[in-house]
Amino acid sequence: MHKPIFSLLIASIVLVGCNKAQDPFQISKQNVGLLTDSTQVKDLKNIYPNDSIVKFIAGDEFSGNINDIQVFEKGGSKLLTLTPKQALDSTSYIKDVQIIDPRFKTDKNISTLSTFKDIAASYKISRISNLINSIVVAVDQINTSFIIDKKELPASLRFDMNLKIEAAHIPDTAKIKYFFINWNKK
């Protein structure tokens, strides 16, 4: 008598656990909200049926240029910028996702409203790259590159592109401008 009730209880727990809905703003290594590292361009209308998807076509199909896809809420606020692996190919996978809306958060609550201190406290920094107007803080653990404007750095670090910037050089209060999730699906 107790075995069937116990089995039914276990089965119910498993089914309830499997039906957990995906948070549309949760970021992990393989997904950004409802997007996954296996999402193809042709799937975007089904994933974002209530949002606006804007594709920029820059030239013809032989140019080899990657055309970014912008995702906007119906109210007009920009959520994401998606970069497909191949231009003008509806079966192409999404290669990069630029996170713009602050509601998107990693499992450790990092968003575009976070600071360098938040990143450093939550993840192991893989490398820091010095670009013209920004620095890129890479976190391989979650396939993410955080962009910080050089205006957030001390004046002595802003103009020398050959300078190797270390984590200790970046102020804890430096704000994230935006960040990318990088998927290099073959």
Helices and strands as residue ranges (DSSP letters): H 2-18, E 26-27, E 31-32, E 35-36, G 41-43, H 44-47, E 52-55, E 69-72, E 78-84, E 94-99, E 105-106, H 116-122, E 127-130, E 134-139, G 140-142, E 144-149, G 150-152, G 155-157, G 167-169, E 178-182
